[in-house]
Amino acid sequence: MATSVSIPYWLSGEELCAHCLQRYAFAVAHHCDACDRPACPHCVTVVYETREVVCRACELQSPETEE
């Protein structure tokens, strides 16, 4: 007899991440502070100094400043 295994709700979503093309639940989406586009939790970077959430595209475009 086959049994079904339930997967976590954040993996069974209907949204498609524009950066990594994985499906995710909209409830766990993050929005980039620079461009306001949604991204899945795996594709965002948190800048700890300013607590900003940045998507991969904006992270690659921004020049890194060294002090």
mmCIF file as Biopython writes it, N, C-alpha, C and O atoms, coordinates in Angstrom:
data_model
#
loop_
_atom_site.group_PDB
_atom_site.id
_atom_site.type_symbol
_atom_site.label_atom_id
_atom_site.label_alt_id
_atom_site.label_comp_id
_atom_site.label_asym_id
_atom_site.label_entity_id
_atom_site.label_seq_id
_atom_site.pdbx_PDB_ins_code
_atom_site.Cartn_x
_atom_site.Cartn_y
_atom_site.Cartn_z
_atom_site.occupancy
_atom_site.B_iso_or_equiv
_atom_site.auth_seq_id
_atom_site.auth_asym_id
_atom_site.pdbx_PDB_model_num
ATOM 1   N N  . MET A ? 1  ? 0.836  -1.163 0.000   1.0 0.0 1  A 1 
ATOM 2   C CA . MET A ? 1  ? 0.000  0.000  0.000   1.0 0.0 1  A 1 
ATOM 3   C C  . MET A ? 1  ? 0.897  1.248  0.000   1.0 0.0 1  A 1 
ATOM 4   O O  . MET A ? 1  ? 1.855  1.327  0.770   1.0 0.0 1  A 1 
ATOM 5   N N  . ALA A ? 2  ? 0.592  2.189  -0.838  1.0 0.0 2  A 1 
ATOM 6   C CA . ALA A ? 2  ? 1.383  3.419  -0.952  1.0 0.0 2  A 1 
ATOM 7   C C  . ALA A ? 2  ? 0.911  4.432  0.089   1.0 0.0 2  A 1 
ATOM 8   O O  . ALA A ? 2  ? -0.287 4.607  0.311   1.0 0.0 2  A 1 
ATOM 9   N N  . THR A ? 3  ? 1.853  5.073  0.702   1.0 0.0 3  A 1 
ATOM 10  C CA . THR A ? 3  ? 1.518  6.123  1.664   1.0 0.0 3  A 1 
ATOM 11  C C  . THR A ? 3  ? 1.995  7.459  1.122   1.0 0.0 3  A 1 
ATOM 12  O O  . THR A ? 3  ? 3.032  7.549  0.464   1.0 0.0 3  A 1 
ATOM 13  N N  . SER A ? 4  ? 1.229  8.481  1.408   1.0 0.0 4  A 1 
ATOM 14  C CA . SER A ? 4  ? 1.635  9.807  0.933   1.0 0.0 4  A 1 
ATOM 15  C C  . SER A ? 4  ? 2.366  10.527 2.056   1.0 0.0 4  A 1 
ATOM 16  O O  . SER A ? 4  ? 1.968  10.463 3.220   1.0 0.0 4  A 1 
ATOM 17  N N  . VAL A ? 5  ? 3.417  11.196 1.694   1.0 0.0 5  A 1 
ATOM 18  C CA . VAL A ? 5  ? 4.208  11.948 2.655   1.0 0.0 5  A 1 
ATOM 19  C C  . VAL A ? 5  ? 3.883  13.419 2.448   1.0 0.0 5  A 1 
ATOM 20  O O  . VAL A ? 5  ? 4.024  13.948 1.345   1.0 0.0 5  A 1 
ATOM 21  N N  . SER A ? 6  ? 3.451  14.068 3.506   1.0 0.0 6  A 1 
ATOM 22  C CA . SER A ? 6  ? 3.145  15.489 3.371   1.0 0.0 6  A 1 
ATOM 23  C C  . SER A ? 6  ? 4.440  16.288 3.489   1.0 0.0 6  A 1 
ATOM 24  O O  . SER A ? 6  ? 5.279  16.016 4.349   1.0 0.0 6  A 1 
ATOM 25  N N  . ILE A ? 7  ? 4.582  17.256 2.630   1.0 0.0 7  A 1 
ATOM 26  C CA . ILE A ? 7  ? 5.763  18.106 2.652   1.0 0.0 7  A 1 
ATOM 27  C C  . ILE A ? 7  ? 5.407  19.437 3.293   1.0 0.0 7  A 1 
ATOM 28  O O  . ILE A ? 7  ? 4.229  19.795 3.318   1.0 0.0 7  A 1 
ATOM 29  N N  . PRO A ? 8  ? 6.361  20.175 3.805   1.0 0.0 8  A 1 
ATOM 30  C CA . PRO A ? 8  ? 6.079  21.453 4.450   1.0 0.0 8  A 1 
ATOM 31  C C  . PRO A ? 8  ? 5.398  22.431 3.483   1.0 0.0 8  A 1 
ATOM 32  O O  . PRO A ? 8  ? 5.628  22.393 2.275   1.0 0.0 8  A 1 
ATOM 33  N N  . TYR A ? 9  ? 4.564  23.297 4.041   1.0 0.0 9  A 1 
ATOM 34  C CA . TYR A ? 9  ? 3.782  24.204 3.200   1.0 0.0 9  A 1 
ATOM 35  C C  . TYR A ? 9  ? 4.664  25.157 2.403   1.0 0.0 9  A 1 
ATOM 36  O O  . TYR A ? 9  ? 4.270  25.575 1.314   1.0 0.0 9  A 1 
ATOM 37  N N  . TRP A ? 10 ? 5.839  25.516 2.906   1.0 0.0 10 A 1 
ATOM 38  C CA . TRP A ? 10 ? 6.673  26.478 2.187   1.0 0.0 10 A 1 
ATOM 39  C C  . TRP A ? 10 ? 7.355  25.865 0.970   1.0 0.0 10 A 1 
ATOM 40  O O  . TRP A ? 10 ? 7.901  26.596 0.144   1.0 0.0 10 A 1 
ATOM 41  N N  . LEU A ? 11 ? 7.336  24.548 0.842   1.0 0.0 11 A 1 
ATOM 42  C CA . LEU A ? 11 ? 7.890  23.899 -0.336  1.0 0.0 11 A 1 
ATOM 43  C C  . LEU A ? 11 ? 6.828  23.545 -1.363  1.0 0.0 11 A 1 
ATOM 44  O O  . LEU A ? 11 ? 7.158  23.198 -2.497  1.0 0.0 11 A 1 
ATOM 45  N N  . SER A ? 12 ? 5.574  23.628 -0.987  1.0 0.0 12 A 1 
ATOM 46  C CA . SER A ? 12 ? 4.507  23.218 -1.901  1.0 0.0 12 A 1 
ATOM 47  C C  . SER A ? 12 ? 3.726  24.409 -2.426  1.0 0.0 12 A 1 
ATOM 48  O O  . SER A ? 12 ? 2.536  24.287 -2.715  1.0 0.0 12 A 1 
ATOM 49  N N  . GLY A ? 13 ? 4.358  25.526 -2.549  1.0 0.0 13 A 1 
ATOM 50  C CA . GLY A ? 13 ? 3.671  26.736 -2.979  1.0 0.0 13 A 1 
ATOM 51  C C  . GLY A ? 13 ? 3.441  26.801 -4.474  1.0 0.0 13 A 1 
ATOM 52  O O  . GLY A ? 13 ? 3.914  25.956 -5.234  1.0 0.0 13 A 1 
ATOM 53  N N  . GLU A ? 14 ? 2.711  27.813 -4.874  1.0 0.0 14 A 1 
ATOM 54  C CA . GLU A ? 14 ? 2.383  28.005 -6.273  1.0 0.0 14 A 1 
ATOM 55  C C  . GLU A ? 14 ? 3.229  29.096 -6.931  1.0 0.0 14 A 1 
ATOM 56  O O  . GLU A ? 14 ? 3.236  29.224 -8.155  1.0 0.0 14 A 1 
ATOM 57  N N  . GLU A ? 15 ? 3.946  29.884 -6.116  1.0 0.0 15 A 1 
ATOM 58  C CA . GLU A ? 15 ? 4.764  30.957 -6.661  1.0 0.0 15 A 1 
ATOM 59  C C  . GLU A ? 15 ? 6.073  30.392 -7.213  1.0 0.0 15 A 1 
ATOM 60  O O  . GLU A ? 15 ? 6.599  29.411 -6.689  1.0 0.0 15 A 1 
ATOM 61  N N  . LEU A ? 16 ? 6.593  31.011 -8.266  1.0 0.0 16 A 1 
ATOM 62  C CA . LEU A ? 16 ? 7.842  30.592 -8.883  1.0 0.0 16 A 1 
ATOM 63  C C  . LEU A ? 16 ? 8.854  31.711 -8.698  1.0 0.0 16 A 1 
ATOM 64  O O  . LEU A ? 16 ? 8.615  32.841 -9.126  1.0 0.0 16 A 1 
ATOM 65  N N  . CYS A ? 17 ? 9.972  31.412 -8.070  1.0 0.0 17 A 1 
ATOM 66  C CA . CYS A ? 17 ? 10.999 32.415 -7.801  1.0 0.0 17 A 1 
ATOM 67  C C  . CYS A ? 17 ? 11.638 32.851 -9.127  1.0 0.0 17 A 1 
ATOM 68  O O  . CYS A ? 17 ? 12.012 32.014 -9.947  1.0 0.0 17 A 1 
ATOM 69  N N  . ALA A ? 18 ? 11.754 34.143 -9.321  1.0 0.0 18 A 1 
ATOM 70  C CA . ALA A ? 18 ? 12.336 34.677 -10.556 1.0 0.0 18 A 1 
ATOM 71  C C  . ALA A ? 18 ? 13.843 34.487 -10.603 1.0 0.0 18 A 1 
ATOM 72  O O  . ALA A ? 18 ? 14.441 34.609 -11.671 1.0 0.0 18 A 1 
ATOM 73  N N  . HIS A ? 19 ? 14.463 34.194 -9.483  1.0 0.0 19 A 1 
ATOM 74  C CA . HIS A ? 19 ? 15.912 34.086 -9.429  1.0 0.0 19 A 1 
ATOM 75  C C  . HIS A ? 19 ? 16.408 32.652 -9.553  1.0 0.0 19 A 1 
ATOM 76  O O  . HIS A ? 19 ? 17.346 32.388 -10.305 1.0 0.0 19 A 1 
ATOM 77  N N  . CYS A ? 20 ? 15.791 31.720 -8.824  1.0 0.0 20 A 1 
ATOM 78  C CA . CYS A ? 20 ? 16.264 30.325 -8.847  1.0 0.0 20 A 1 
ATOM 79  C C  . CYS A ? 20 ? 15.258 29.371 -9.488  1.0 0.0 20 A 1 
ATOM 80  O O  . CYS A ? 20 ? 15.552 28.188 -9.656  1.0 0.0 20 A 1 
ATOM 81  N N  . LEU A ? 21 ? 14.082 29.871 -9.847  1.0 0.0 21 A 1 
ATOM 82  C CA . LEU A ? 21 ? 13.036 29.101 -10.524 1.0 0.0 21 A 1 
ATOM 83  C C  . LEU A ? 21 ? 12.484 27.941 -9.690  1.0 0.0 21 A 1 
ATOM 84  O O  . LEU A ? 21 ? 11.959 26.978 -10.249 1.0 0.0 21 A 1 
ATOM 85  N N  . GLN A ? 22 ? 12.596 28.019 -8.366  1.0 0.0 22 A 1 
ATOM 86  C CA . GLN A ? 22 ? 11.998 27.023 -7.492  1.0 0.0 22 A 1 
ATOM 87  C C  . GLN A ? 22 ? 10.636 27.517 -7.035  1.0 0.0 22 A 1 
ATOM 88  O O  . GLN A ? 22 ? 10.388 28.720 -6.958  1.0 0.0 22 A 1 
ATOM 89  N N  . ARG A ? 23 ? 9.765  26.577 -6.735  1.0 0.0 23 A 1 
ATOM 90  C CA . ARG A ? 23 ? 8.439  26.934 -6.222  1.0 0.0 23 A 1 
ATOM 91  C C  . ARG A ? 23 ? 8.526  27.181 -4.719  1.0 0.0 23 A 1 
ATOM 92  O O  . ARG A ? 23 ? 9.268  26.509 -4.003  1.0 0.0 23 A 1 
ATOM 93  N N  . TYR A ? 24 ? 7.752  28.158 -4.261  1.0 0.0 24 A 1 
ATOM 94  C CA . TYR A ? 24 ? 7.705  28.469 -2.839  1.0 0.0 24 A 1 
ATOM 95  C C  . TYR A ? 24 ? 6.337  29.021 -2.503  1.0 0.0 24 A 1 
ATOM 96  O O  . TYR A ? 24 ? 5.600  29.445 -3.394  1.0 0.0 24 A 1 
ATOM 97  N N  . ALA A ? 25 ? 5.996  29.020 -1.244  1.0 0.0 25 A 1 
ATOM 98  C CA . ALA A ? 25 ? 4.723  29.567 -0.784  1.0 0.0 25 A 1 
ATOM 99  C C  . ALA A ? 25 ? 4.851  31.079 -0.651  1.0 0.0 25 A 1 
ATOM 100 O O  . ALA A ? 25 ? 5.869  31.575 -0.168  1.0 0.0 25 A 1 
ATOM 101 N N  . PHE A ? 26 ? 3.841  31.805 -1.070  1.0 0.0 26 A 1 
ATOM 102 C CA . PHE A ? 26 ? 3.879  33.263 -1.033  1.0 0.0 26 A 1 
ATOM 103 C C  . PHE A ? 26 ? 4.025  33.784 0.392   1.0 0.0 26 A 1 
ATOM 104 O O  . PHE A ? 26 ? 4.551  34.878 0.598   1.0 0.0 26 A 1 
ATOM 105 N N  . ALA A ? 27 ? 3.570  33.019 1.372   1.0 0.0 27 A 1 
ATOM 106 C CA . ALA A ? 27 ? 3.627  33.458 2.770   1.0 0.0 27 A 1 
ATOM 107 C C  . ALA A ? 27 ? 5.054  33.606 3.278   1.0 0.0 27 A 1 
ATOM 108 O O  . ALA A ? 27 ? 5.279  34.341 4.240   1.0 0.0 27 A 1 
ATOM 109 N N  . VAL A ? 28 ? 6.025  32.935 2.668   1.0 0.0 28 A 1 
ATOM 110 C CA . VAL A ? 28 ? 7.411  33.022 3.124   1.0 0.0 28 A 1 
ATOM 111 C C  . VAL A ? 28 ? 8.273  33.864 2.191   1.0 0.0 28 A 1 
ATOM 112 O O  . VAL A ? 28 ? 9.498  33.850 2.310   1.0 0.0 28 A 1 
ATOM 113 N N  . ALA A ? 29 ? 7.667  34.586 1.280   1.0 0.0 29 A 1 
ATOM 114 C CA . ALA A ? 29 ? 8.423  35.411 0.329   1.0 0.0 29 A 1 
ATOM 115 C C  . ALA A ? 29 ? 9.031  36.623 1.014   1.0 0.0 29 A 1 
ATOM 116 O O  . ALA A ? 29 ? 8.485  37.150 1.983   1.0 0.0 29 A 1 
ATOM 117 N N  . HIS A ? 30 ? 10.162 37.050 0.496   1.0 0.0 30 A 1 
ATOM 118 C CA . HIS A ? 30 ? 10.811 38.282 0.929   1.0 0.0 30 A 1 
ATOM 119 C C  . HIS A ? 30 ? 10.770 39.251 -0.237  1.0 0.0 30 A 1 
ATOM 120 O O  . HIS A ? 30 ? 10.771 38.829 -1.394  1.0 0.0 30 A 1 
ATOM 121 N N  . HIS A ? 31 ? 10.734 40.524 0.044   1.0 0.0 31 A 1 
ATOM 122 C CA . HIS A ? 31 ? 10.774 41.540 -1.007  1.0 0.0 31 A 1 
ATOM 123 C C  . HIS A ? 31 ? 12.070 42.312 -0.881  1.0 0.0 31 A 1 
ATOM 124 O O  . HIS A ? 31 ? 12.461 42.717 0.213   1.0 0.0 31 A 1 
ATOM 125 N N  . CYS A ? 32 ? 12.731 42.514 -2.005  1.0 0.0 32 A 1 
ATOM 126 C CA . CYS A ? 32 ? 13.999 43.232 -2.039  1.0 0.0 32 A 1 
ATOM 127 C C  . CYS A ? 32 ? 13.764 44.695 -1.654  1.0 0.0 32 A 1 
ATOM 128 O O  . CYS A ? 32 ? 12.816 45.320 -2.129  1.0 0.0 32 A 1 
ATOM 129 N N  . ASP A ? 33 ? 14.621 45.233 -0.800  1.0 0.0 33 A 1 
ATOM 130 C CA . ASP A ? 33 ? 14.498 46.631 -0.403  1.0 0.0 33 A 1 
ATOM 131 C C  . ASP A ? 33 ? 14.900 47.586 -1.524  1.0 0.0 33 A 1 
ATOM 132 O O  . ASP A ? 33 ? 14.496 48.749 -1.510  1.0 0.0 33 A 1 
ATOM 133 N N  . ALA A ? 34 ? 15.684 47.122 -2.490  1.0 0.0 34 A 1 
ATOM 134 C CA . ALA A ? 34 ? 16.128 47.985 -3.579  1.0 0.0 34 A 1 
ATOM 135 C C  . ALA A ? 34 ? 15.128 48.040 -4.735  1.0 0.0 34 A 1 
ATOM 136 O O  . ALA A ? 34 ? 14.835 49.119 -5.250  1.0 0.0 34 A 1 
ATOM 137 N N  . CYS A ? 35 ? 14.601 46.877 -5.147  1.0 0.0 35 A 1 
ATOM 138 C CA . CYS A ? 35 ? 13.728 46.851 -6.328  1.0 0.0 35 A 1 
ATOM 139 C C  . CYS A ? 35 ? 12.305 46.399 -6.020  1.0 0.0 35 A 1 
ATOM 140 O O  . CYS A ? 35 ? 11.446 46.472 -6.898  1.0 0.0 35 A 1 
ATOM 141 N N  . ASP A ? 36 ? 12.030 45.936 -4.813  1.0 0.0 36 A 1 
ATOM 142 C CA . ASP A ? 36 ? 10.708 45.505 -4.350  1.0 0.0 36 A 1 
ATOM 143 C C  . ASP A ? 36 ? 10.171 44.281 -5.092  1.0 0.0 36 A 1 
ATOM 144 O O  . ASP A ? 36 ? 8.960  44.058 -5.111  1.0 0.0 36 A 1 
ATOM 145 N N  . ARG A ? 37 ? 11.047 43.490 -5.700  1.0 0.0 37 A 1 
ATOM 146 C CA . ARG A ? 37 ? 10.614 42.252 -6.338  1.0 0.0 37 A 1 
ATOM 147 C C  . ARG A ? 37 ? 10.607 41.126 -5.310  1.0 0.0 37 A 1 
ATOM 148 O O  . ARG A ? 37 ? 11.451 41.099 -4.414  1.0 0.0 37 A 1 
ATOM 149 N N  . PRO A ? 38 ? 9.664  40.199 -5.432  1.0 0.0 38 A 1 
ATOM 150 C CA . PRO A ? 38 ? 9.639  39.069 -4.486  1.0 0.0 38 A 1 
ATOM 151 C C  . PRO A ? 38 ? 10.726 38.052 -4.828  1.0 0.0 38 A 1 
ATOM 152 O O  . PRO A ? 38 ? 11.128 37.910 -5.983  1.0 0.0 38 A 1 
ATOM 153 N N  . ALA A ? 39 ? 11.184 37.359 -3.807  1.0 0.0 39 A 1 
ATOM 154 C CA . ALA A ? 39 ? 12.172 36.289 -3.974  1.0 0.0 39 A 1 
ATOM 155 C C  . ALA A ? 39 ? 11.943 35.263 -2.871  1.0 0.0 39 A 1 
ATOM 156 O O  . ALA A ? 39 ? 11.413 35.582 -1.807  1.0 0.0 39 A 1 
ATOM 157 N N  . CYS A ? 40 ? 12.345 34.043 -3.140  1.0 0.0 40 A 1 
ATOM 158 C CA . CYS A ? 40 ? 12.190 33.002 -2.135  1.0 0.0 40 A 1 
ATOM 159 C C  . CYS A ? 40 ? 13.235 33.197 -1.033  1.0 0.0 40 A 1 
ATOM 160 O O  . CYS A ? 40 ? 14.207 33.926 -1.233  1.0 0.0 40 A 1 
ATOM 161 N N  . PRO A ? 41 ? 13.054 32.569 0.106   1.0 0.0 41 A 1 
ATOM 162 C CA . PRO A ? 41 ? 13.984 32.768 1.224   1.0 0.0 41 A 1 
ATOM 163 C C  . PRO A ? 41 ? 15.421 32.335 0.929   1.0 0.0 41 A 1 
ATOM 164 O O  . PRO A ? 41 ? 16.349 32.786 1.601   1.0 0.0 41 A 1 
ATOM 165 N N  . HIS A ? 42 ? 15.613 31.474 -0.059  1.0 0.0 42 A 1 
ATOM 166 C CA . HIS A ? 42 ? 16.960 31.005 -0.378  1.0 0.0 42 A 1 
ATOM 167 C C  . HIS A ? 42 ? 17.725 31.964 -1.273  1.0 0.0 42 A 1 
ATOM 168 O O  . HIS A ? 42 ? 18.946 31.855 -1.383  1.0 0.0 42 A 1 
ATOM 169 N N  . CYS A ? 43 ? 17.041 32.898 -1.913  1.0 0.0 43 A 1 
ATOM 170 C CA . CYS A ? 43 ? 17.680 33.778 -2.885  1.0 0.0 43 A 1 
ATOM 171 C C  . CYS A ? 43 ? 17.959 35.182 -2.375  1.0 0.0 43 A 1 
ATOM 172 O O  . CYS A ? 43 ? 18.458 36.014 -3.132  1.0 0.0 43 A 1 
ATOM 173 N N  . VAL A ? 44 ? 17.662 35.463 -1.149  1.0 0.0 44 A 1 
ATOM 174 C CA . VAL A ? 44 ? 17.889 36.809 -0.639  1.0 0.0 44 A 1 
ATOM 175 C C  . VAL A ? 44 ? 19.137 36.843 0.245   1.0 0.0 44 A 1 
ATOM 176 O O  . VAL A ? 44 ? 19.536 35.840 0.837   1.0 0.0 44 A 1 
ATOM 177 N N  . THR A ? 45 ? 19.727 38.014 0.310   1.0 0.0 45 A 1 
ATOM 178 C CA . THR A ? 45 ? 20.870 38.254 1.175   1.0 0.0 45 A 1 
ATOM 179 C C  . THR A ? 45 ? 20.476 39.329 2.173   1.0 0.0 45 A 1 
ATOM 180 O O  . THR A ? 45 ? 19.912 40.356 1.793   1.0 0.0 45 A 1 
ATOM 181 N N  . VAL A ? 46 ? 20.765 39.103 3.424   1.0 0.0 46 A 1 
ATOM 182 C CA . VAL A ? 46 ? 20.470 40.090 4.456   1.0 0.0 46 A 1 
ATOM 183 C C  . VAL A ? 46 ? 21.767 40.833 4.768   1.0 0.0 46 A 1 
ATOM 184 O O  . VAL A ? 46 ? 22.763 40.225 5.160   1.0 0.0 46 A 1 
ATOM 185 N N  . VAL A ? 47 ? 21.743 42.145 4.593   1.0 0.0 47 A 1 
ATOM 186 C CA . VAL A ? 47 ? 22.884 42.978 4.948   1.0 0.0 47 A 1 
ATOM 187 C C  . VAL A ? 47 ? 22.740 43.280 6.434   1.0 0.0 47 A 1 
ATOM 188 O O  . VAL A ? 47 ? 21.860 44.040 6.838   1.0 0.0 47 A 1 
ATOM 189 N N  . TYR A ? 48 ? 23.594 42.691 7.230   1.0 0.0 48 A 1 
ATOM 190 C CA . TYR A ? 48 ? 23.417 42.757 8.679   1.0 0.0 48 A 1 
ATOM 191 C C  . TYR A ? 48 ? 23.649 44.151 9.258   1.0 0.0 48 A 1 
ATOM 192 O O  . TYR A ? 48 ? 23.069 44.487 10.291  1.0 0.0 48 A 1 
ATOM 193 N N  . GLU A ? 49 ? 24.482 44.966 8.617   1.0 0.0 49 A 1 
ATOM 194 C CA . GLU A ? 49 ? 24.731 46.307 9.132   1.0 0.0 49 A 1 
ATOM 195 C C  . GLU A ? 49 ? 23.486 47.184 9.054   1.0 0.0 49 A 1 
ATOM 196 O O  . GLU A ? 49 ? 23.217 47.967 9.965   1.0 0.0 49 A 1 
ATOM 197 N N  . THR A ? 50 ? 22.728 47.055 7.967   1.0 0.0 50 A 1 
ATOM 198 C CA . THR A ? 50 ? 21.543 47.890 7.756   1.0 0.0 50 A 1 
ATOM 199 C C  . THR A ? 50 ? 20.243 47.107 7.868   1.0 0.0 50 A 1 
ATOM 200 O O  . THR A ? 50 ? 19.161 47.694 7.839   1.0 0.0 50 A 1 
ATOM 201 N N  . ARG A ? 51 ? 20.340 45.772 7.998   1.0 0.0 51 A 1 
ATOM 202 C CA . ARG A ? 51 ? 19.175 44.872 8.069   1.0 0.0 51 A 1 
ATOM 203 C C  . ARG A ? 51 ? 18.297 44.960 6.827   1.0 0.0 51 A 1 
ATOM 204 O O  . ARG A ? 51 ? 17.079 44.795 6.909   1.0 0.0 51 A 1 
ATOM 205 N N  . GLU A ? 52 ? 18.911 45.218 5.683   1.0 0.0 52 A 1 
ATOM 206 C CA . GLU A ? 52 ? 18.177 45.250 4.414   1.0 0.0 52 A 1 
ATOM 207 C C  . GLU A ? 52 ? 18.176 43.860 3.794   1.0 0.0 52 A 1 
ATOM 208 O O  . GLU A ? 52 ? 19.119 43.087 3.970   1.0 0.0 52 A 1 
ATOM 209 N N  . VAL A ? 53 ? 17.112 43.554 3.071   1.0 0.0 53 A 1 
ATOM 210 C CA . VAL A ? 53 ? 17.000 42.306 2.328   1.0 0.0 53 A 1 
ATOM 211 C C  . VAL A ? 53 ? 17.219 42.655 0.857   1.0 0.0 53 A 1 
ATOM 212 O O  . VAL A ? 53 ? 16.522 43.506 0.304   1.0 0.0 53 A 1 
ATOM 213 N N  . VAL A ? 54 ? 18.186 41.996 0.233   1.0 0.0 54 A 1 
ATOM 214 C CA . VAL A ? 54 ? 18.556 42.307 -1.150  1.0 0.0 54 A 1 
ATOM 215 C C  . VAL A ? 54 ? 18.484 41.031 -1.980  1.0 0.0 54 A 1 
ATOM 216 O O  . VAL A ? 54 ? 18.959 39.979 -1.550  1.0 0.0 54 A 1 
ATOM 217 N N  . CYS A ? 55 ? 17.885 41.123 -3.179  1.0 0.0 55 A 1 
ATOM 218 C CA . CYS A ? 55 ? 17.798 39.959 -4.066  1.0 0.0 55 A 1 
ATOM 219 C C  . CYS A ? 55 ? 19.140 39.750 -4.777  1.0 0.0 55 A 1 
ATOM 220 O O  . CYS A ? 55 ? 20.026 40.599 -4.688  1.0 0.0 55 A 1 
ATOM 221 N N  . ARG A ? 56 ? 19.287 38.642 -5.469  1.0 0.0 56 A 1 
ATOM 222 C CA . ARG A ? 56 ? 20.541 38.317 -6.154  1.0 0.0 56 A 1 
ATOM 223 C C  . ARG A ? 56 ? 20.878 39.329 -7.239  1.0 0.0 56 A 1 
ATOM 224 O O  . ARG A ? 56 ? 22.041 39.702 -7.397  1.0 0.0 56 A 1 
ATOM 225 N N  . ALA A ? 57 ? 19.878 39.776 -7.987  1.0 0.0 57 A 1 
ATOM 226 C CA . ALA A ? 57 ? 20.132 40.716 -9.083  1.0 0.0 57 A 1 
ATOM 227 C C  . ALA A ? 57 ? 20.661 42.042 -8.556  1.0 0.0 57 A 1 
ATOM 228 O O  . ALA A ? 57 ? 21.612 42.591 -9.113  1.0 0.0 57 A 1 
ATOM 229 N N  . CYS A ? 58 ? 20.065 42.557 -7.504  1.0 0.0 58 A 1 
ATOM 230 C CA . CYS A ? 58 ? 20.512 43.825 -6.925  1.0 0.0 58 A 1 
ATOM 231 C C  . CYS A ? 58 ? 21.848 43.675 -6.213  1.0 0.0 58 A 1 
ATOM 232 O O  . CYS A ? 58 ? 22.637 44.619 -6.173  1.0 0.0 58 A 1 
ATOM 233 N N  . GLU A ? 59 ? 22.106 42.510 -5.656  1.0 0.0 59 A 1 
ATOM 234 C CA . GLU A ? 59 ? 23.381 42.268 -4.991  1.0 0.0 59 A 1 
ATOM 235 C C  . GLU A ? 59 ? 24.529 42.281 -5.995  1.0 0.0 59 A 1 
ATOM 236 O O  . GLU A ? 59 ? 25.611 42.785 -5.696  1.0 0.0 59 A 1 
ATOM 237 N N  . LEU A ? 60 ? 24.298 41.730 -7.179  1.0 0.0 60 A 1 
ATOM 238 C CA . LEU A ? 60 ? 25.332 41.713 -8.207  1.0 0.0 60 A 1 
ATOM 239 C C  . LEU A ? 60 ? 25.553 43.092 -8.808  1.0 0.0 60 A 1 
ATOM 240 O O  . LEU A ? 60 ? 26.663 43.399 -9.244  1.0 0.0 60 A 1 
ATOM 241 N N  . GLN A ? 61 ? 24.520 43.931 -8.841  1.0 0.0 61 A 1 
ATOM 242 C CA . GLN A ? 61 ? 24.628 45.265 -9.436  1.0 0.0 61 A 1 
ATOM 243 C C  . GLN A ? 61 ? 25.271 46.280 -8.511  1.0 0.0 61 A 1 
ATOM 244 O O  . GLN A ? 61 ? 25.898 47.231 -8.981  1.0 0.0 61 A 1 
ATOM 245 N N  . SER A ? 62 ? 25.130 46.100 -7.212  1.0 0.0 62 A 1 
ATOM 246 C CA . SER A ? 62 ? 25.625 47.100 -6.266  1.0 0.0 62 A 1 
ATOM 247 C C  . SER A ? 62 ? 27.124 46.952 -6.071  1.0 0.0 62 A 1 
ATOM 248 O O  . SER A ? 62 ? 27.616 45.842 -5.868  1.0 0.0 62 A 1 
ATOM 249 N N  . PRO A ? 63 ? 27.855 48.056 -6.128  1.0 0.0 63 A 1 
ATOM 250 C CA . PRO A ? 63 ? 29.303 47.983 -5.874  1.0 0.0 63 A 1 
ATOM 251 C C  . PRO A ? 63 ? 29.543 47.809 -4.386  1.0 0.0 63 A 1 
ATOM 252 O O  . PRO A ? 63 ? 28.864 48.415 -3.557  1.0 0.0 63 A 1 
ATOM 253 N N  . GLU A ? 64 ? 30.509 46.981 -4.061  1.0 0.0 64 A 1 
ATOM 254 C CA . GLU A ? 64 ? 30.817 46.756 -2.654  1.0 0.0 64 A 1 
ATOM 255 C C  . GLU A ? 64 ? 31.744 47.852 -2.166  1.0 0.0 64 A 1 
ATOM 256 O O  . GLU A ? 64 ? 32.729 48.200 -2.818  1.0 0.0 64 A 1 
ATOM 257 N N  . THR A ? 65 ? 31.412 48.374 -1.035  1.0 0.0 65 A 1 
ATOM 258 C CA . THR A ? 65 ? 32.239 49.422 -0.473  1.0 0.0 65 A 1 
ATOM 259 C C  . THR A ? 65 ? 33.079 48.847 0.650   1.0 0.0 65 A 1 
ATOM 260 O O  . THR A ? 65 ? 32.570 48.160 1.536   1.0 0.0 65 A 1 
ATOM 261 N N  . GLU A ? 66 ? 34.356 49.131 0.602   1.0 0.0 66 A 1 
ATOM 262 C CA . GLU A ? 66 ? 35.267 48.653 1.640   1.0 0.0 66 A 1 
ATOM 263 C C  . GLU A ? 66 ? 35.701 49.829 2.469   1.0 0.0 66 A 1 
ATOM 264 O O  . GLU A ? 66 ? 35.964 50.909 1.942   1.0 0.0 66 A 1 
ATOM 265 N N  . GLU A ? 67 ? 35.776 49.626 3.758   1.0 0.0 67 A 1 
ATOM 266 C CA . GLU A ? 67 ? 36.186 50.709 4.648   1.0 0.0 67 A 1 
ATOM 267 C C  . GLU A ? 67 ? 37.585 50.464 5.149   1.0 0.0 67 A 1 
ATOM 268 O O  . GLU A ? 67 ? 38.115 51.268 5.917   1.0 0.0 67 A 1 
#
